[in-house]
Amino acid sequence: MQSSNKDIHSAIRSKIKAILLVINRMSSPYFLPVLVYSLLLILIYLISIALYHMP
């Protein structure tokens, strides 16, 4: 359980890093929507983890 959880966390981190790299290479008009979208994804991910760990 713990190892798979760490794998998920590292995968999420690598995806976030990739998104940030894409944002840096993109022109500024796309910056805000992509940022909001990635923040929403992170929020949904954290909520799903919280619900998953509930008894």
QUINOR-V982324 format. One line per field, one symbol per residue. phi: phi as a letter, one per 20 degrees, with the letter a starting at -180 (. if undefined). psi: psi as a letter, one per 40 degrees, with the letter a starting at -180 (. if undefined). burial: I if it has 9 or more other C-alpha atoms within 8 Angstrom, else O. A space follows every 10 residues. Layout:
phi = ???
psi = ???
burial = ???
//
This chain:
phi = .fffffffff ffffffffff ffffffffge ffgfffffff ffffffffff ffeff
psi = dddddddddd dddddddddd dddddiidde dddddddddd dddddddddd ddei.
burial = OOOOOOOOOO OOOOOIOOIO OOIOOOOOOI IOOIOOOIOO OOOOOOOOOO OOOOO
//
